[in-house]
Amino acid sequence: MTRRKWALWLLAGIFLLTAAGCGPKEPETPAVEADKTADVVVIGGGGAGLAAAVSAAENGASVILLEKAAVLGGNTLVSGGVMNAVDPERQKNVPMNDALLNELKELAQRDESEFGDFAPAFVTLKQQINEYLESGDTSVLFDSIELHMVHTYLGGTRTDLQGNTISPEYELIEILCNNALGAIEWLEGYGQEFSDTIGTVLGALWPRTHSTGGGRAYIETLSAAAEDLGVEILLETAGKELITEDGRVVGVKATAADGSELIIRANSGVVLATGGYGENPEMRAEYNTYWPEMPLTMPSTNVSTVTGDGIIMAQQVGADLVGMGFIQLMPSSDPETGVLFNGLWGSAETQVFVNKQGKRFVNEYAERDVLAKAALEQEDGLFFIICDAQIAGDRNLDALIEAEDVIKADTLEELAEKLGIPADDFVAEIEKYNSYVDAQHDPDFGKPNFGNYKVEVGPFYATPRSPSVHHTMGGVKIDTLARVISTEGQPIPGLYAAGEVCGGIHAGNRLGGNAITDILVFGRIAGESAATKK
Ligand SMILES: Cc1cc2nc3c(=O)[nH]c(=O)nc-3n(C[C@H](O)[C@H](O)[C@H](O)COP(=O)(O)OP(=O)(O)OC[C@H]3O[C@@H](n4cnc5c(N)ncnc54)[C@H](O)[C@@H]3O)c2cc1C
């Protein structure tokens, strides 16, 4: 055979094999050339993103994490870091009190038809409560996974101004509550420490809130774990657009610190963990359907980089959004700046709120939207959190007092004078409140837990507060594997999400302390799902 004939045969052979589907496959290289490649790419380096990155790496994936800011952490870093989990070991140190016992009895009287999709959890809970009451020993706090689920349902079921009612998604909440303690144990495995003291963060509805010394602890623990596991972290790198091939998300276009474009390819999956849109006033105004007003100028408690980027990117590839109209206002924020932690208060059961008339106006143990609504109805939308020396303890408050963030006085009368509120009414109100603590019953507003704490030991303190934007409950729709769901109701191949970028978990109003639980539980799931291409 001549050399020319041999070449023709070879070409014909290649053509036939290719036509028969046996030839070389479509090249696996991306349509656009990648600057970097990993199995899993995580967009956003707050608590959810870091949890996803660590979990993906634990599952054998190579991981690149992009963070828009110059530091890791997002809202998680600046958060109080308190989280809810049913934890029999630590909660056995919490005594039951009469007010909570009454609340439990009242709950058990309710009908399962009031609990929608959560009826199965309520039916189990009812049995648990009855067994607890019949046991004859109600000295230690009652709690259960089902009570946490039911609280999340009751706290999150809301109707907006257009008459749309939303509830947390049952299957997601089942996962959230069942895996909360596991998330704590996971972090303890990486060396993080949690206090043995259980409290109730504002709007948590029950004493199951754990503390770990602030949000920074999660970021330190998880970033150290990520480093040990070889996660590559790119700071000052903002995800801009998801890259798709044949309907699958295969990477992200990003902007690096120097303004150049980076193409990062993901062999297995991309995890969105960019947080909420609390610092995007236009987006808040566009979507809000819950508050009569959402002024562009309303301050927020959030860090500046949390601007809804992940929601926008997901929408561009067909993701469905859920609950976008529901935005949480934090009732107890600084009236000027919106920041959260420049004040003095204790666990929710100890808190007493008075308005400019020196009067209480709400059950201080209620959900945050209830508190924020009530606060906005007060003169100037302003109220004061009143504390005494028992709450202050040995905290050094000099800087806060100097800055007039906290007002201190030796007597209640003097405190009223400094606040410019009527002293007689204020003192009478505090005395009345203290009598309710003795009676374990609040006929005015039905506060269900006082922790046996009265405002009675001077010096006394007041912190001025007003609502500000805190948490955006709506976001991309996910399933139980943290896969992002399209508007057609199907998982978008290659795309996962966790944390405040998601909707459907907290629905209309998030319980205080449930966000950190959420970002850890679903961050871990998203990382594993992306690594294993679920
Ligand atoms: C002041 C404050 C106190 C709080 N305290 C509590 C508390 O005690 N308990 C509780 O349960 N909840 C609390 N919350 C709510 C909770 O902290 C947040 O809901 C949670 O931390 C959100 O975690 P995340 O990982 O989803 O988002 P974040 O922690 O906000 O992280 C998102 C990250 O994504 C980055 N990012 C955004 N866009 C891009 C992009 N395009 N490319 C790359 N990166 C991007 C951001 O810079 C940020 O670092 C608090 C919130 C605030 C603001």
Ligand as a Chemical Component Dictionary entry (heavy atoms), coordinates in Angstrom:
data_LIG
# 
_chem_comp.id                   LIG 
_chem_comp.type                 NON-POLYMER 
_chem_comp.pdbx_formal_charge   0 
_chem_comp.three_letter_code    LIG 
# 
loop_
_chem_comp_atom.comp_id 
_chem_comp_atom.atom_id 
_chem_comp_atom.alt_atom_id 
_chem_comp_atom.type_symbol 
_chem_comp_atom.charge 
_chem_comp_atom.model_Cartn_x 
_chem_comp_atom.model_Cartn_y 
_chem_comp_atom.model_Cartn_z 
_chem_comp_atom.pdbx_ordinal 
LIG C1  C1  C 0 -24.561 41.829 63.436 1  
LIG C2  C2  C 0 -25.163 40.475 63.194 2  
LIG C3  C3  C 0 -25.333 39.602 64.261 3  
LIG C4  C4  C 0 -25.887 38.350 64.051 4  
LIG N1  N1  N 0 -25.935 37.471 65.096 5  
LIG C5  C5  C 0 -26.434 36.230 64.886 6  
LIG C6  C6  C 0 -26.393 35.266 65.914 7  
LIG O1  O1  O 0 -25.856 35.489 66.991 8  
LIG N2  N2  N 0 -26.981 34.052 65.661 9  
LIG C7  C7  C 0 -27.557 33.742 64.465 10 
LIG O2  O2  O 0 -28.061 32.632 64.305 11 
LIG N3  N3  N 0 -27.525 34.627 63.449 12 
LIG C8  C8  C 0 -26.961 35.845 63.625 13 
LIG N4  N4  N 0 -26.918 36.720 62.587 14 
LIG C9  C9  C 0 -27.280 36.242 61.244 15 
LIG C10 C10 C 0 -26.145 35.361 60.719 16 
LIG O3  O3  O 0 -24.925 35.844 61.202 17 
LIG C11 C11 C 0 -26.105 35.321 59.189 18 
LIG O4  O4  O 0 -27.364 34.987 58.675 19 
LIG C12 C12 C 0 -25.103 34.271 58.725 20 
LIG O5  O5  O 0 -23.856 34.489 59.348 21 
LIG C13 C13 C 0 -24.955 34.294 57.217 22 
LIG O6  O6  O 0 -23.913 33.415 56.871 23 
LIG P1  P1  P 0 -23.545 33.199 55.336 24 
LIG O7  O7  O 0 -22.315 32.412 55.315 25 
LIG O8  O8  O 0 -24.728 32.757 54.602 26 
LIG O9  O9  O 0 -23.253 34.688 54.851 27 
LIG P2  P2  P 0 -22.089 35.659 55.305 28 
LIG O10 O10 O 0 -21.490 35.234 56.583 29 
LIG O11 O11 O 0 -22.638 37.032 55.231 30 
LIG O12 O12 O 0 -20.982 35.423 54.198 31 
LIG C14 C14 C 0 -21.202 35.756 52.851 32 
LIG C15 C15 C 0 -19.854 36.081 52.258 33 
LIG O13 O13 O 0 -19.960 36.114 50.846 34 
LIG C16 C16 C 0 -19.160 37.181 50.380 35 
LIG N5  N5  N 0 -19.624 37.568 49.051 36 
LIG C17 C17 C 0 -20.740 38.247 48.719 37 
LIG N6  N6  N 0 -20.835 38.378 47.391 38 
LIG C18 C18 C 0 -19.757 37.748 46.867 39 
LIG C19 C19 C 0 -19.288 37.537 45.551 40 
LIG N7  N7  N 0 -19.938 38.012 44.486 41 
LIG N8  N8  N 0 -18.136 36.845 45.368 42 
LIG C20 C20 C 0 -17.434 36.374 46.431 43 
LIG N9  N9  N 0 -17.828 36.569 47.705 44 
LIG C21 C21 C 0 -18.978 37.225 47.913 45 
LIG C22 C22 C 0 -19.330 38.256 51.425 46 
LIG O14 O14 O 0 -18.279 39.199 51.374 47 
LIG C23 C23 C 0 -19.330 37.433 52.701 48 
LIG O15 O15 O 0 -18.038 37.282 53.227 49 
LIG C24 C24 C 0 -26.334 37.979 62.763 50 
LIG C25 C25 C 0 -26.177 38.852 61.685 51 
LIG C26 C26 C 0 -25.582 40.080 61.897 52 
LIG C27 C27 C 0 -25.401 40.996 60.727 53 
# 
loop_
_chem_comp_bond.comp_id 
_chem_comp_bond.atom_id_1 
_chem_comp_bond.atom_id_2 
_chem_comp_bond.value_order 
_chem_comp_bond.pdbx_ordinal 
LIG C1  C2  SING 1  
LIG C2  C3  SING 2  
LIG C2  C26 DOUB 3  
LIG C3  C4  DOUB 4  
LIG C4  N1  SING 5  
LIG C4  C24 SING 6  
LIG N1  C5  DOUB 7  
LIG C5  C6  SING 8  
LIG C5  C8  SING 9  
LIG C6  O1  DOUB 10 
LIG C6  N2  SING 11 
LIG N2  C7  SING 12 
LIG C7  O2  DOUB 13 
LIG C7  N3  SING 14 
LIG N3  C8  DOUB 15 
LIG C8  N4  SING 16 
LIG N4  C9  SING 17 
LIG N4  C24 SING 18 
LIG C9  C10 SING 19 
LIG C10 O3  SING 20 
LIG C10 C11 SING 21 
LIG C11 O4  SING 22 
LIG C11 C12 SING 23 
LIG C12 O5  SING 24 
LIG C12 C13 SING 25 
LIG C13 O6  SING 26 
LIG O6  P1  SING 27 
LIG P1  O7  DOUB 28 
LIG P1  O8  SING 29 
LIG P1  O9  SING 30 
LIG O9  P2  SING 31 
LIG P2  O10 DOUB 32 
LIG P2  O11 SING 33 
LIG P2  O12 SING 34 
LIG O12 C14 SING 35 
LIG C14 C15 SING 36 
LIG C15 O13 SING 37 
LIG C15 C23 SING 38 
LIG O13 C16 SING 39 
LIG C16 N5  SING 40 
LIG C16 C22 SING 41 
LIG N5  C17 SING 42 
LIG N5  C21 SING 43 
LIG C17 N6  DOUB 44 
LIG N6  C18 SING 45 
LIG C18 C19 SING 46 
LIG C18 C21 DOUB 47 
LIG C19 N7  SING 48 
LIG C19 N8  DOUB 49 
LIG N8  C20 SING 50 
LIG C20 N9  DOUB 51 
LIG N9  C21 SING 52 
LIG C22 O14 SING 53 
LIG C22 C23 SING 54 
LIG C23 O15 SING 55 
LIG C24 C25 DOUB 56 
LIG C25 C26 SING 57 
LIG C26 C27 SING 58 
# 
